[in-house]
Amino acid sequence: MKWFKMAYKKYVPLYIRKRVRPIILFFIDHEDYKLKRYWRQKRKCFGSQNTDKIFYVLRKYPKATGLLSCYLTYLGQLELIAGKNYIPIVDMMSNYYPMSHISAQDANRVNAWEQFFEQISDYDLKDVYNSRHVILGKGFTTENAMELFNGTSLTDELILKWHNVDKRYMRLNVKLEEQFREEHESFFNAKRIIGVMIREGYTKFNQLEMNMIKGHPVQPEIEIISQDLHRRLDEWNCDYIFVSTESKQTIEFMQKSFGDKLLFTKRLRRDMSSEGYNDFLNRAIEYINSMTVQQRNIDYLKEVYLLSKCTCLVCGKASASVVASIWNGNKYEHRHFYEIGIY
């Protein structure tokens, strides 16, 4: 079967595979077929209102989807419809988003997007779902946005392209924007800082293999990051390091390495120590249950915002570091992404 799949991809043109795939799924994996069918792009009529307007609903398949993964997926859809006479709007209400909603009861009641970001048009979902001309966007990451998720190098040109899309449509909600700006001014206070994002979800820490995610960029080990930062502090004439991380063990490691030169936000962090896989899972569940989904996302967004304000950036490629770079818009004096393959 493996040989057949390789030969199929090698010798059958992509445009034919795209047409044949729905037929294969219909007969071989009907549940997957129904899932793909539900989340494909489609035109709908929901009522008789706004006959002179065309709405484009930004959607994302919600299972195991982080807030910034949704964010980058929406950027991809927005780039595709740029120049078209569509009114875009984000719908994170019609389905349950476990990493953005407090509970399943929020579905059809709370638009999770609007807890963190301003809606990207002057309309709300009630307007849209009573309108005549509505396009439901594709629920999976569009091909143009894959460069934000895969191993594609984040060049200045690429960042500028997505920064321009982001600047046109995306805004933190007013309350969070003000809170983050005040913390940035008091916390950084014109210091020269190297920002570093350490994503323990993909990397090894103390020889414990963490949740390797197939198809995502490989993350560097913390020891390698630490060695590079010691060298770059002098090379880039910076005095401090700001670290974005979810793990208290990472903070402890970095404090031993950099002492008073290390800056980090004060928040509840995950305990990554473990005596085995089950113990690790129990600690992860304990962390998740210790605070609300909303607070975890606010803490996360705050660190991404602060990363975007650093003098320089060092990190692996992940949603947080990509969004920080897009928000920064090529203002970093130096930016280094580790490019060491795909899991």
Stockholm file with secondary structure:
# STOCKHOLM 1.0

chainA/1-343         MKWFKMAYKKYVPLYIRKRVRPIILFFIDHEDYKLKRYWRQKRKCFGSQNTDKIFYVLRKYPKATGLLSCYLTYLGQLELIAGKNYIPIVDMMSNYYPMSHISAQDANRVNAWEQFFEQISDYDLKDVYNSRHVILGKGFTTENAMELFNGTSLTDELILKWHNVDKRYMRLNVKLEEQFREEHESFFNAKRIIGVMIREGYTKFNQLEMNMIKGHPVQPEIEIISQDLHRRLDEWNCDYIFVSTESKQTIEFMQKSFGDKLLFTKRLRRDMSSEGYNDFLNRAIEYINSMTVQQRNIDYLKEVYLLSKCTCLVCGKASASVVASIWNGNKYEHRHFYEIGIY
#=GR chainA/1-343 SS CHHHHHHHHHHSCHHHHHHHHHHHHHHHCHHHHHHHHHTSCEEECCCSBCTTCCEEEECCCCTTCCHHHHHHHHHHHHHHHTTSSCEEEECCSSSCCTTTSSSGGGTTTCCGGGGTBCCSSSCCHHHHTTBSCEEECCSSCCGGGGGGTSSCCCCHHHHHHHHHHHHHHCCBCHHHHHHHHHHHHHHHTTCCEEEEECCTTTSEETTEECCCCTTSBCCCCHHHHHHHHHHHHHHTTCCEEEEECSBHHHHHHHHHHHGGGEECCCCCCBCCCCSSHHHHHHHHHHHHHTSCHHHHHHHHHHHHHHHHTSSEEEEECSHHHHHHHHHHTSCCSEEEEECCCBC
#=GC SS_cons         CHHHHHHHHHHSCHHHHHHHHHHHHHHHCHHHHHHHHHTSCEEECCCSBCTTCCEEEECCCCTTCCHHHHHHHHHHHHHHHTTSSCEEEECCSSSCCTTTSSSGGGTTTCCGGGGTBCCSSSCCHHHHTTBSCEEECCSSCCGGGGGGTSSCCCCHHHHHHHHHHHHHHCCBCHHHHHHHHHHHHHHHTTCCEEEEECCTTTSEETTEECCCCTTSBCCCCHHHHHHHHHHHHHHTTCCEEEEECSBHHHHHHHHHHHGGGEECCCCCCBCCCCSSHHHHHHHHHHHHHTSCHHHHHHHHHHHHHHHHTSSEEEEECSHHHHHHHHHHTSCCSEEEEECCCBC
//
